[in-house]
Amino acid sequence: MRIFIIGYMGAGKSTVGKRLANRINMPFIDLDDAFEAKYRYSIPRFFDHFGEEKFREFEHTCLMEIISENEHAVISTGGGTACHHGNIDIMNKEGLTVYLKMHPSSLTKRLNMARRLRPVIRNVEGTDMRNFIEGQLSEREKFYNKATITVKGESLDLDGLLGMLRKC
């Protein structure tokens, strides 16, 4: 079984993925970390040199390799992974998807602290952050909402999530 953790940047996908993998004794893979190891570029540096379109192509290739090499794993994805190259449909076909849904105000608080590490938002200033997040979420939720399971990221109950996963 593969479990893909999806959602907006800053929603806690890596943290939840690690906790879930540990709890169910499965390998954990962070797609962003796998990307950086495979291509030997940090994601911000890759964006600077090649742009987002090329990043999404390479990210898709990396996702497909992870799927082909790992029959059982919890895989945290990047914030935009589900929204490009048919990835959400592929992940739904190849496993279960869990959408960590968070309110824009919660995401704004988290991302204001770490935006230098995230190339998509590093140039978004102060009060524009919430508007930017709301705009992107309105575009991305049509993909995120295709997830097998949706959970509230602000008050995630790992036991509740495990119960939902067992029912699938």
C-alpha positions in Angstrom: 0.0 0.0 0.0 1.1 3.5 -0.8 -0.2 6.5 1.1 0.3 9.9 -0.4 0.1 13.0 1.8 -1.1 16.0 -0.2 -2.0 19.6 0.5 -0.8 23.2 0.4 2.8 24.1 1.3 3.1 24.5 5.0 0.2 22.2 5.9 2.5 19.7 7.6 2.7 17.0 5.0 6.2 15.9 5.9 5.6 15.9 9.7 2.3 14.0 9.3 3.9 11.6 6.8 6.8 10.8 9.2 4.4 10.2 12.1 2.1 8.1 10.1 4.8 6.0 8.6 6.4 5.4 12.0 3.0 4.5 13.5 2.2 1.9 10.8 5.8 0.7 10.4 6.2 1.7 6.7 9.0 3.5 5.0 8.6 7.3 4.7 9.6 9.2 1.6 9.6 13.0 1.2 9.2 13.8 -2.5 11.0 17.1 -2.1 14.0 15.4 -0.4 14.0 12.7 -3.1 14.0 15.3 -5.8 16.9 17.2 -4.3 18.9 14.0 -3.8 18.2 12.8 -7.4 18.9 16.0 -9.2 21.5 17.4 -6.7 19.8 20.8 -6.6 17.9 22.4 -3.9 14.3 23.2 -5.0 14.8 27.0 -4.7 18.0 26.8 -6.7 16.3 24.6 -9.3 13.5 27.1 -9.6 16.0 29.9 -10.1 17.9 28.1 -12.8 15.2 26.3 -14.7 11.8 27.7 -13.7 8.6 26.1 -12.3 7.5 24.4 -15.5 10.8 22.4 -15.7 10.6 21.7 -12.0 7.1 20.2 -12.4 8.3 17.9 -15.2 11.2 16.7 -13.1 9.0 16.4 -10.0 6.6 14.2 -12.0 9.5 12.0 -13.1 10.7 11.6 -9.6 7.2 10.8 -8.3 6.8 8.1 -11.0 10.2 6.5 -10.0 9.2 6.5 -6.3 5.9 4.8 -7.2 7.7 2.2 -9.4 10.3 1.5 -6.7 8.1 1.4 -3.6 5.1 -0.8 -3.3 4.6 0.1 0.4 5.4 3.6 1.6 4.0 6.8 3.1 5.0 9.6 0.6 4.7 13.3 1.4 4.4 15.4 -1.7 5.1 19.0 -2.6 2.3 21.5 -2.3 1.8 21.6 -6.1 2.5 18.0 -6.9 -1.2 17.0 -7.0 -2.0 19.8 -9.4 0.3 19.0 -12.4 0.8 16.3 -15.0 -2.2 14.3 -13.9 -0.4 13.4 -10.6 -3.5 13.3 -8.4 -5.1 10.7 -10.7 -1.9 8.7 -10.7 -1.6 8.8 -6.9 -5.3 7.8 -6.5 -4.7 4.9 -8.8 -1.5 3.8 -7.2 -2.5 4.2 -3.5 -4.6 6.3 -1.1 -4.3 10.1 -0.9 -4.8 12.1 2.3 -5.4 15.8 1.9 -4.3 17.9 4.9 -6.8 20.8 4.6 -6.0 24.0 6.4 -7.6 27.4 6.6 -5.7 30.2 4.7 -5.1 32.1 8.0 -3.3 29.1 9.5 -1.2 28.6 6.3 -0.4 32.3 6.3 0.9 32.2 9.8 3.1 29.2 9.1 4.4 30.4 5.7 5.2 33.9 6.9 7.8 32.3 9.1 9.4 30.2 6.4 8.8 31.8 3.0 12.5 32.2 2.1 12.7 28.4 1.8 9.7 28.2 -0.6 10.4 29.6 -4.1 6.7 30.0 -5.0 6.2 32.6 -2.2 9.6 34.0 -1.4 8.7 37.3 -3.1 5.2 37.7 -1.6 5.2 40.4 1.0 3.3 40.7 4.3 -0.4 41.3 3.8 -0.3 39.9 0.3 0.5 36.5 1.6 -3.0 35.6 2.6 -4.4 36.9 -0.7 -1.8 34.8 -2.6 -2.6 31.7 -0.5 -6.4 32.1 -1.0 -5.9 32.6 -4.7 -3.7 29.5 -5.1 -6.0 27.4 -2.9 -9.0 28.3 -5.0 -7.1 26.9 -8.0 -5.6 23.9 -6.3 -8.5 22.6 -4.3 -10.1 21.1 -7.4 -7.1 18.7 -7.3 -6.8 18.4 -3.5 -10.5 17.6 -3.2 -10.0 14.4 -5.3 -8.1 12.9 -2.3 -9.4 9.6 -0.9 -9.5 11.2 2.6 -9.6 14.8 3.7 -8.5 15.7 7.3 -8.3 19.1 9.0 -4.6 19.9 9.3 -5.0 22.3 12.3 -6.3 19.6 14.6 -5.2 16.3 13.0 -6.0 13.2 15.0 -3.6 10.5 13.9 -5.7 7.7 15.4 -8.7 9.1 13.6 -6.8 9.1 10.3 -5.6 5.6 10.9 -9.2 4.5 11.4 -10.2 6.2 8.1 -7.3 4.5 6.3 -8.3 1.1 7.6 -11.8 1.6 6.1 -10.4 2.2 2.6 
